[in-house]
Amino acid sequence: MNSRALKTAGIDKSTIDPELGRIDRDSKTGEATGALRETAVGLVEKHVPPPTPEDMEAALRYAQSHLHSLGVTSILDANVSPAMLEAYQRAQSSGILTLKVVAALATDPTKPMDQVDEMVRLRKQFSNGRVTVGTAKIFVDGVLEGKTAALLEPYEGTDYKGFMNWNARQLSDIVTRLDKQGFQVYMHAIGDAAVRAGLNAIEAARVANGPSDNRHQITHVEMVSPSDLPRFAKLDVIANFQPFWWSFTKGKDDHRVSLVGIQRAEQFYPVRKILSHGARIVEGSDWPITEANPFHGIEAALVYPANRAPSTDDTGASLDLETLLAAYTIDGAFASHREKEIGSISMGKAADFIVIDRDLFAATPAEVGETIVLSTFVDGKPVFEKGKARATDEPLIPVALNNLLSRIHAGMTIHEVETVLSTAYPGVKGQMGEWSGQTGYIDYKLTERYTLSVSSITRKGEAVVHDEILFYLYDWPLKHRFDLKVYEWEKQAKEKP
């Protein structure tokens, strides 16, 4: 968050961290740095106007078109509010919705356990057609990067283990209640302590309710204690991975490795180990946190050993193409309780399929990642054809912006950029900041919907000078950032004598 957002939210050095959240602070001054962890984001979010039904429809149109262009026909929407369910219902009634959606209802550790009763009501009201409401999302912990993931042993150089969003009794209680009501539980668990807590809660539900076909999932599964690996199969828990994340693990210099140490980093993404015990895995994207392209995810999984962090044990991740394709298709359909309807091209199933530009089994990993989707079909009808405009497309970037950007060029100071913007949008004041010299930024609110962020950056290396102006357009109703990057220059500098 920038200083203006912090000021609007009333966040300063005296602000107390909210329950289950953290405000990052300057170690010397105690002032908020702008990074808000977990529930601390809510301190700012409550000042953001809620999206209108029209905004929600525009967001759905954009997301649906984007996903279809990547060959995606079905999704698990992993943290859905009642307002989002209403948006799906409207889209389905009007014929806009072509995606098949499993909606995971949000749970809240600060609310009483009778929240499950409300989830039962929502399931009954909104499950129909292409939308299934039968999954509950539980955030067990946070993330390693912010030290909010829950670990069995402290982070390197500290006595701090992160934290759980739910205590053990709470977690077992809500999982048992959800399991009894026939919900699939979908748990975010990053740290090895969180993964263990999730498995313990599912085991408690099994003891209380007996076996079921609810197909509970634990997603991310970034670190797993070796003693917990066989429990996925024993408890019929599906491990849901995001292989694109694996590509960020590039040896001892990886930030996450520095947080847990080389030895524990060997626990990262134990995909094949979980498979070897007989458990089922599926693959996803976690979009929009990371990109949605499944072919990029498959490429990352195929080449992962080349990036593998510090371990000499090659049984952690990397999978063959056939296993990966199954994890994205038929196994994903199984996890959604839809394997009899979708997930493979078979007699009697829905005609959900894609046409691509290459034979994946004849391609290198890099070529797999370059796969282009030519067309996407849902229920036998085309929902995407490359090169054709789609009725569901919605222009999200103001047309006038193209002319505006053409007037900004390399070498401009941020003050000169501000002059161009103020001329184009008279009466609109931007939030400007300078770091040093030509390097600075400006956040310019063009309309109630759009904010343009421009950064004027000069970097000097040993032989190359990069003079860049980077453009980012923020669409607040969609909570999405468009990386425009329409101008980027490089020039060769004289070699040092």
Buried (B, 14 or more C-beta within 10 A) or exposed (E): BEEEBBEBBEBEEEBEBBEBBBBBBEEEEEBBEEEBBBBBBEBBEEEEEEBEEEBBBBBBBBBBBBBBBBBBBBBBBBBBEBEBBBBBBBBBEEEBBBBBBBBBBBBEBEEEEEBBEEBBEBBEEBBEEBBBBBBBBBBBBBBBEBBBBBBBBEBEEEEEBBBBBBEEEBBBBBBBBBBBBEBBBBBBBBBBBBBBBBBBBBBBBBEBBEEBEBBBBBBBBBBBBEEBBBBBBEBBBBBBBBBBBBBEBEEEEBEBBBBBBBEBBBBBBBBBBBBEBEBBBBBBBBBEEBEBBBBBBBBBBBBBEEBBBBBEEEEBBBBEBEBBBBBBBBBBBBBBBBBEBBBEEEEEBBEBBBBBEEEBEEBEBEBBBEBEBBBBBBEEEBBBBEEEEBEBEBEBEBEEBEEBBEEBBBEBBBEBBBEBBBEBBEEEEBBBBBEEEBBBBBBBBBEEBBBBBBBBBBEEEEEEBBBBBBBBBBBBBBEBEBEBEEBEEEEEEEEEE
